[in-house]
């Protein structure tokens, strides 16, 4: 056996070496090296457990921990040499440790790369969820601040991209806060599901050695609120389960869609046709041909990146759907989609928070748009309902008013009263009192509605929640 083949940890039953093409398709260290510190953390806990059950001596444990710490330092400093011929992050670290500590040959006792990577990924998911929640909170804070500083601005709300009813700009922004808060809940659920230790499941069927899975789980922080260790209950499921990957990727995709929808609103509002907002120069770009252009590229890229996150989620489902139990090498491809979704969502959230801090409103343009009396057509329906007219009849009457407005080429609120009264005796001269934005919003005072008081209460509560998390 040549020297190269000795480094292949599974090479004992093979006469020849893998081909260069096999090494190329089989390596994963080019992307799973980002698990290195989690792998070292898992190895430290596993070594401590082996000492705990009498498989390692105290001296061996100390030497292993010292060697792992030394490798961690080189990884963090960027001086560690990754070798694709060793396939993955696990074997790279194990081979480096072997050169430092003779006892490294014992470290893989009662452990497989199958349960090793499952453990590494659960540790990674826990940290990834914490990081994303922090960035989501930054976006929420930016939205709340923008809403509070523009609390008096009213814009048209839209359905079917047609002007529908007046809504405070703040209420519109706070709708996205609700979405991002649900995203936080989703990532919290993924964290909870990640907090179960698969280490000790081995390749498929555990081990005959007297290991202590609860000891290792506790050492790695896989514990409940009372500090009790939590471990997986089926070794076959533990090494083949990829539900966490689905859940994480779906949570990223959902959050990406929320960002994309918000980006689209700002792209529209920034257009010349709307002109409601001015985006900061730092997050817009120009045209190589047309010197007048100021393009909303940051929001457009965020809108585009949501497609990547959706695609990553679908990649994972397609990857796993036909796999028999338990581990199959296909599963090596499970990491790139979740790593990419994490990276793209982190960047999108950071850019969103930074862009929000520099947005300026064109209040005059907003006021002009919301002054359209047709936006209060539904309030006329409510006016008639309060006078005892059945809703469907009232809806039909107001439709006739709109038709009359178009025929006379007059704004709805300037129709002659005698023509309005001729449509239905329920109209009194006070019907024009409906055409007050302030009144219309103030009367929408129910929970979740856009009255100034309700918005103020919601902003206050959100600020308290953010302060508690700070």
C-alpha positions as CSV (number, residue, x, y, z in Angstrom):
1,X,0.0,0.0,0.0
2,X,1.5,3.3,-1.0
3,X,1.6,6.4,1.2
4,X,-1.3,8.1,-0.5
5,X,-3.5,5.0,0.0
6,X,-2.6,4.9,3.7
7,X,-4.3,8.2,4.1
8,X,-7.6,6.9,2.8
9,X,-9.4,6.0,6.0
10,X,-11.5,3.4,4.3
11,X,-8.7,2.0,2.0
12,X,-7.9,-1.3,3.8
13,X,-10.0,-3.5,1.5
14,X,-9.0,-1.7,-1.7
15,X,-6.0,-2.7,-3.9
16,X,-5.9,0.5,-5.9
17,X,-6.5,4.2,-5.3
18,X,-9.5,6.2,-6.4
19,X,-9.2,7.9,-9.8
20,X,-8.7,11.6,-10.0
21,X,-12.2,11.9,-11.3
22,X,-13.6,10.0,-8.3
23,X,-11.6,12.3,-6.0
24,X,-13.1,15.3,-7.8
25,X,-16.7,14.2,-7.6
26,X,-16.3,12.7,-4.1
27,X,-14.7,15.6,-2.3
28,X,-16.9,17.9,-0.1
29,X,-14.2,19.7,1.8
30,X,-14.4,22.6,-0.6
31,X,-17.8,23.5,1.0
32,X,-18.1,21.5,4.3
33,X,-14.9,23.0,5.7
34,X,-17.2,25.7,7.1
35,X,-18.3,23.0,9.6
36,X,-14.7,22.7,10.9
37,X,-15.1,24.3,14.3
38,X,-18.4,22.4,14.9
39,X,-16.5,19.2,14.0
40,X,-13.8,20.0,16.5
41,X,-16.4,20.8,19.1
42,X,-18.0,17.4,18.5
43,X,-14.7,15.6,18.6
44,X,-13.9,17.3,22.0
45,X,-17.2,16.1,23.4
46,X,-16.8,12.6,21.9
47,X,-13.3,12.3,23.3
48,X,-14.5,13.4,26.8
49,X,-17.2,10.7,26.6
50,X,-14.7,8.0,25.6
51,X,-12.6,9.0,28.7
52,X,-15.8,9.0,30.8
53,X,-16.5,5.3,29.8
54,X,-12.9,4.2,30.1
55,X,-11.8,3.9,26.5
56,X,-9.4,6.8,26.7
57,X,-7.0,7.7,29.5
58,X,-6.8,11.1,31.0
59,X,-3.5,11.7,29.4
60,X,-4.9,10.7,26.0
61,X,-7.9,13.0,26.5
62,X,-5.7,16.0,27.4
63,X,-3.5,15.4,24.4
64,X,-6.5,15.1,22.1
65,X,-8.0,18.3,23.4
66,X,-4.8,20.1,23.1
67,X,-4.3,18.9,19.5
68,X,-7.9,19.9,18.6
69,X,-7.4,23.3,20.1
70,X,-4.2,23.7,18.0
71,X,-6.0,22.7,14.8
72,X,-8.8,25.1,15.6
73,X,-6.3,28.0,15.9
74,X,-4.9,27.2,12.5
75,X,-8.3,27.0,11.0
76,X,-9.4,30.4,12.5
77,X,-6.2,32.0,11.4
78,X,-6.6,30.7,7.8
79,X,-3.4,28.7,7.8
80,X,-4.9,25.2,7.8
81,X,-4.1,23.3,4.6
82,X,-7.3,21.6,3.3
83,X,-6.6,18.4,1.2
84,X,-9.3,17.4,-1.3
85,X,-7.9,13.9,-1.4
86,X,-9.1,13.4,2.1
87,X,-12.6,14.0,0.9
88,X,-14.2,16.0,3.7
89,X,-13.8,18.2,6.7
90,X,-13.9,15.3,9.1
91,X,-11.0,13.3,7.6
92,X,-8.9,16.5,7.1
93,X,-9.1,17.3,10.8
94,X,-8.6,13.6,11.8
95,X,-5.4,13.3,9.6
96,X,-4.1,16.6,11.0
97,X,-4.7,15.5,14.5
98,X,-3.0,12.1,13.9
99,X,0.1,14.0,13.0
100,X,0.0,15.8,16.3
101,X,-1.3,13.2,18.7
102,X,-0.8,9.4,18.6
103,X,-4.1,8.8,20.4
104,X,-5.9,10.3,17.5
105,X,-6.2,6.8,16.1
106,X,-8.7,6.1,19.0
107,X,-10.9,9.2,18.5
108,X,-13.1,7.6,15.9
109,X,-14.0,4.8,18.2
110,X,-17.8,4.2,18.3
111,X,-18.3,7.0,15.8
112,X,-19.1,7.2,12.1
113,X,-18.9,10.1,9.7
114,X,-22.7,9.5,9.4
115,X,-23.5,10.5,13.0
116,X,-20.5,12.9,13.0
117,X,-21.8,15.1,10.2
118,X,-25.4,14.9,11.5
119,X,-24.1,16.3,14.8
120,X,-22.1,19.0,13.1
121,X,-25.0,20.1,11.0
122,X,-27.3,20.3,14.0
123,X,-24.8,22.5,15.8
124,X,-24.5,24.6,12.6
125,X,-28.3,24.9,12.3
126,X,-28.6,26.2,15.9
127,X,-26.1,28.9,15.3
128,X,-27.5,29.7,11.9
129,X,-31.0,30.2,13.3
130,X,-29.6,32.5,16.1
131,X,-27.8,34.6,13.5
132,X,-30.8,34.9,11.2
133,X,-33.1,35.8,14.0
134,X,-30.7,38.6,15.0
135,X,-30.8,40.0,11.4
136,X,-34.5,39.7,11.2
137,X,-34.8,41.7,14.4
138,X,-32.6,44.4,12.8
139,X,-35.0,44.6,9.8
140,X,-38.0,44.7,12.1
141,X,-36.3,47.6,14.1
142,X,-35.7,49.4,10.8
143,X,-39.3,49.0,9.8
144,X,-40.6,50.2,13.2
145,X,-38.4,53.2,13.2
146,X,-39.4,54.1,9.6
147,X,-43.1,53.6,10.5
148,X,-42.8,55.8,13.7
149,X,-41.0,58.6,11.9
150,X,-43.6,58.7,9.1
151,X,-46.7,58.1,11.3
152,X,-48.7,60.9,9.7
153,X,-48.1,59.9,6.1
154,X,-51.0,58.2,4.3
155,X,-50.9,56.4,1.0
156,X,-53.3,54.5,-1.2
157,X,-53.5,50.8,-0.3
158,X,-53.8,48.5,-3.3
159,X,-55.6,45.4,-4.4
160,X,-54.9,44.0,-7.8
161,X,-52.4,46.9,-8.0
162,X,-55.5,49.2,-8.2
163,X,-56.0,52.0,-5.7
164,X,-58.3,50.5,-3.0
165,X,-58.5,52.4,0.3
166,X,-56.3,54.8,2.2
167,X,-53.8,53.3,4.7
168,X,-51.1,54.9,6.8
169,X,-47.6,54.2,5.4
170,X,-46.8,53.0,8.9
171,X,-49.5,50.4,8.7
172,X,-48.2,49.1,5.4
173,X,-44.7,48.7,6.9
174,X,-46.0,47.0,10.0
175,X,-47.6,44.4,7.8
176,X,-44.1,43.2,6.9
177,X,-43.2,43.3,10.6
178,X,-45.9,40.7,11.1
179,X,-44.4,38.5,8.4
180,X,-40.8,38.8,9.7
181,X,-42.0,38.0,13.2
182,X,-43.5,34.8,11.9
183,X,-40.1,34.1,10.3
184,X,-38.5,34.4,13.7
185,X,-41.0,31.9,15.0
186,X,-40.1,29.5,12.2
187,X,-36.4,29.8,12.9
188,X,-37.0,29.3,16.6
189,X,-38.9,26.1,15.7
190,X,-35.9,24.9,13.5
191,X,-33.6,25.6,16.5
192,X,-35.8,23.5,18.8
193,X,-35.8,20.7,16.2
194,X,-32.0,21.0,15.9
195,X,-31.5,20.6,19.6
196,X,-31.4,16.8,19.6
197,X,-28.1,15.0,19.6
198,X,-27.6,12.2,17.0
199,X,-24.0,11.4,18.1
200,X,-23.6,7.7,19.1
201,X,-25.9,6.5,16.4
202,X,-22.8,5.3,14.5
203,X,-23.1,4.4,10.8
204,X,-26.6,2.9,11.1
205,X,-27.0,0.7,14.2
206,X,-25.1,2.3,17.0
207,X,-22.2,0.4,18.7
208,X,-21.5,-2.6,21.0
209,X,-19.1,-0.4,23.0
210,X,-20.4,1.0,26.3
211,X,-20.7,4.6,25.3
212,X,-22.7,7.3,27.1
213,X,-24.8,9.3,24.6
214,X,-26.4,11.5,27.2
215,X,-22.9,12.5,28.5
216,X,-21.9,13.6,24.9
217,X,-25.2,15.4,24.3
218,X,-24.9,17.4,27.5
219,X,-21.3,18.3,26.7
220,X,-22.5,19.7,23.3
221,X,-25.4,21.7,24.7
222,X,-28.2,19.5,23.4
223,X,-30.2,20.0,26.5
224,X,-33.8,21.1,27.4
225,X,-34.8,24.0,29.6
226,X,-34.0,22.1,32.7
227,X,-30.5,21.1,31.5
228,X,-31.5,17.5,30.7
229,X,-29.7,16.0,27.6
230,X,-31.8,15.2,24.5
231,X,-30.8,12.5,22.1
232,X,-32.3,10.9,19.0
233,X,-34.3,7.7,19.5
234,X,-33.6,5.7,16.4
235,X,-30.1,5.3,15.0
236,X,-31.3,4.7,11.4
237,X,-33.4,7.8,11.4
238,X,-30.7,9.8,13.1
239,X,-28.2,9.4,10.2
240,X,-30.6,9.6,7.3
241,X,-33.1,12.3,8.6
242,X,-32.9,15.5,6.6
243,X,-36.1,17.1,7.8
244,X,-34.1,19.8,9.5
245,X,-32.6,20.7,6.1
246,X,-36.1,21.0,4.6
247,X,-37.4,23.1,7.5
248,X,-34.4,25.4,7.5
249,X,-34.5,25.8,3.7
250,X,-38.2,26.4,3.8
251,X,-37.9,29.0,6.5
252,X,-35.2,30.8,4.5
253,X,-37.4,30.6,1.4
254,X,-40.4,32.0,3.2
255,X,-38.4,34.8,4.7
256,X,-36.9,35.5,1.2
257,X,-40.4,35.7,-0.3
258,X,-41.4,38.2,2.4
259,X,-38.3,40.3,1.6
260,X,-39.1,40.0,-2.1
261,X,-42.6,41.2,-1.7
262,X,-41.4,44.2,0.4
263,X,-38.7,44.9,-2.2
264,X,-41.3,45.0,-4.9
265,X,-43.4,47.5,-3.0
266,X,-40.4,49.8,-2.6
267,X,-39.4,49.3,-6.3
268,X,-42.9,50.5,-7.3
269,X,-43.0,53.3,-4.8
270,X,-39.6,54.5,-6.0
271,X,-40.7,54.6,-9.7
272,X,-41.6,57.9,-11.4
273,X,-45.2,56.7,-11.7
274,X,-45.6,56.4,-8.0
275,X,-42.8,58.7,-6.6
276,X,-43.7,57.9,-3.0
277,X,-40.1,57.2,-1.8
278,X,-36.5,58.1,-2.6
279,X,-34.0,55.2,-2.1
280,X,-30.6,56.0,-0.8
281,X,-27.8,56.4,-3.3
282,X,-25.7,53.8,-1.4
283,X,-28.1,51.1,-2.5
284,X,-29.0,52.2,-6.0
285,X,-27.0,52.2,-9.2
286,X,-26.9,54.0,-12.5
287,X,-27.1,53.0,-16.1
288,X,-24.1,52.6,-18.4
289,X,-26.0,54.3,-21.2
290,X,-28.7,56.5,-19.7
291,X,-27.2,59.1,-17.3
292,X,-30.5,60.1,-15.7
293,X,-31.2,56.6,-14.3
294,X,-31.2,55.7,-10.6
295,X,-32.0,52.0,-10.5
296,X,-33.3,50.2,-7.3
297,X,-30.8,47.4,-7.8
298,X,-30.4,46.4,-4.1
299,X,-34.1,45.6,-3.9
300,X,-34.2,44.0,-7.3
301,X,-31.3,41.7,-6.3
302,X,-33.1,40.8,-3.1
303,X,-36.2,40.0,-5.2
304,X,-34.0,37.8,-7.3
305,X,-32.2,36.0,-4.5
306,X,-35.6,34.8,-3.1
307,X,-35.7,32.6,-6.2
308,X,-32.4,31.0,-5.2
309,X,-33.8,30.2,-1.8
310,X,-37.0,28.7,-3.2
311,X,-34.9,26.6,-5.6
312,X,-32.6,25.4,-2.7
313,X,-35.6,24.1,-0.8
314,X,-36.9,22.3,-3.9
315,X,-33.4,20.8,-4.5
316,X,-33.4,19.2,-1.0
317,X,-36.8,17.7,-1.5
318,X,-35.8,16.3,-4.9
319,X,-32.5,15.0,-3.5
320,X,-34.1,13.0,-0.7
321,X,-37.4,11.9,-2.1
322,X,-36.3,8.5,-3.5
323,X,-33.5,7.5,-1.1
324,X,-33.9,4.3,0.9
325,X,-32.7,4.2,4.5
326,X,-30.2,5.0,5.6
327,X,-27.2,7.0,4.5
328,X,-26.5,7.4,0.8
329,X,-23.7,9.4,-0.8
330,X,-26.3,11.6,-2.5
331,X,-26.7,13.2,0.9
332,X,-23.3,14.9,0.5
333,X,-25.2,17.3,-1.7
334,X,-27.5,18.4,1.2
335,X,-25.2,21.1,2.6
336,X,-24.7,23.4,-0.4
337,X,-28.4,24.4,-0.6
338,X,-28.7,25.2,3.1
339,X,-25.3,27.0,3.2
340,X,-26.4,29.1,0.2
341,X,-29.8,29.8,1.6
342,X,-28.2,31.0,4.8
343,X,-25.7,33.2,3.0
344,X,-28.2,34.7,0.7
345,X,-30.8,35.4,3.4
346,X,-28.2,36.9,5.7
347,X,-27.0,39.3,3.0
348,X,-30.5,40.2,1.9
349,X,-31.5,41.0,5.5
350,X,-28.4,43.1,6.1
351,X,-29.0,45.0,2.9
352,X,-32.6,45.5,3.7
353,X,-31.9,46.9,7.1
354,X,-29.3,49.3,5.8
355,X,-31.5,50.5,2.9
356,X,-34.4,51.2,5.2
357,X,-32.3,53.5,7.3
358,X,-31.8,55.8,4.3
359,X,-35.2,55.9,2.7
360,X,-36.9,59.3,2.4
361,X,-40.6,59.8,1.7
362,X,-42.1,62.3,-0.8
363,X,-44.9,63.4,1.5
364,X,-46.4,65.7,-1.1
365,X,-46.7,63.0,-3.7
366,X,-48.2,60.6,-1.1
367,X,-50.8,63.3,-0.2
368,X,-51.6,63.9,-3.8
369,X,-52.2,60.2,-4.4
370,X,-54.3,59.6,-1.3
371,X,-56.5,62.6,-2.1
372,X,-58.5,60.6,-4.7
373,X,-62.1,60.6,-3.3
374,X,-62.7,57.2,-4.9
375,X,-60.5,55.7,-2.1
376,X,-63.3,56.4,0.3
377,X,-66.1,54.7,-1.8
378,X,-66.3,51.9,0.7
379,X,-66.8,54.4,3.5
380,X,-69.9,55.7,1.6
381,X,-71.2,52.1,1.7
382,X,-70.7,52.1,5.5
383,X,-72.4,55.5,5.7
384,X,-75.5,54.0,4.1
385,X,-75.4,50.8,6.1
386,X,-75.4,52.9,9.3
387,X,-78.6,54.4,8.0
388,X,-80.2,51.0,7.7
389,X,-79.5,50.2,4.0
390,X,-78.7,46.6,3.4
391,X,-75.0,46.2,2.5
392,X,-75.6,44.7,-1.0
393,X,-78.0,47.5,-1.8
394,X,-75.6,50.1,-0.5
395,X,-72.7,48.6,-2.5
396,X,-74.9,48.9,-5.7
397,X,-75.9,52.5,-4.9
398,X,-72.3,53.6,-4.5
399,X,-71.4,51.8,-7.7
400,X,-74.1,54.0,-9.3
401,X,-72.5,57.1,-7.7
402,X,-69.2,56.2,-9.3
403,X,-70.8,55.7,-12.6
404,X,-72.5,59.1,-12.2
405,X,-69.1,60.7,-11.3
406,X,-67.6,59.3,-14.6
407,X,-70.6,60.5,-16.7
408,X,-70.4,64.1,-15.2
409,X,-66.6,64.1,-15.2
410,X,-66.7,65.3,-11.6
411,X,-64.8,64.0,-8.6
412,X,-67.0,61.8,-6.4
413,X,-67.1,64.3,-3.5
414,X,-68.2,67.1,-5.9
415,X,-71.4,65.5,-7.2
416,X,-74.5,67.7,-7.0
417,X,-76.5,66.7,-3.9
418,X,-79.8,66.6,-5.8
419,X,-78.4,64.0,-8.2
420,X,-77.1,62.0,-5.2
421,X,-80.4,62.2,-3.3
422,X,-82.2,61.1,-6.5
423,X,-80.4,57.8,-6.3
424,X,-81.7,57.0,-2.8
425,X,-83.5,59.0,-0.1
426,X,-81.0,57.6,2.5
427,X,-78.5,60.2,1.4
428,X,-78.4,63.4,3.4
429,X,-76.3,66.5,2.9
430,X,-73.9,65.2,5.5
431,X,-72.9,62.4,3.1
432,X,-69.8,64.5,2.1
433,X,-68.4,64.2,5.7
434,X,-67.3,60.8,4.6
435,X,-64.5,62.4,2.5
436,X,-62.1,62.9,5.3
437,X,-59.0,60.8,5.5
438,X,-58.5,61.6,9.2
439,X,-62.1,60.6,10.0
440,X,-61.9,57.5,7.9
441,X,-58.7,56.3,9.6
442,X,-59.8,57.3,13.1
443,X,-63.0,55.2,12.8
444,X,-60.9,52.1,11.9
445,X,-60.1,51.6,15.5
446,X,-60.5,47.9,15.9
447,X,-57.6,45.6,16.8
448,X,-55.3,45.3,13.8
449,X,-56.9,48.2,12.0
450,X,-55.0,51.3,10.7
451,X,-56.3,54.0,13.1
452,X,-53.5,56.3,14.5
453,X,-54.2,55.0,18.0
454,X,-53.9,51.3,17.0
455,X,-50.7,52.0,15.0
456,X,-49.2,53.9,18.0
457,X,-50.0,51.0,20.3
458,X,-48.5,48.4,18.0
459,X,-45.4,50.4,17.5
460,X,-45.0,50.9,21.3
461,X,-45.4,47.1,21.9
462,X,-42.9,46.3,19.1
463,X,-40.4,48.7,20.6
464,X,-40.8,47.0,24.0
465,X,-40.2,43.6,22.5
466,X,-37.1,44.8,20.6
467,X,-35.8,46.4,23.8
468,X,-36.2,43.2,25.7
469,X,-34.2,41.3,23.1
470,X,-31.4,44.0,22.9
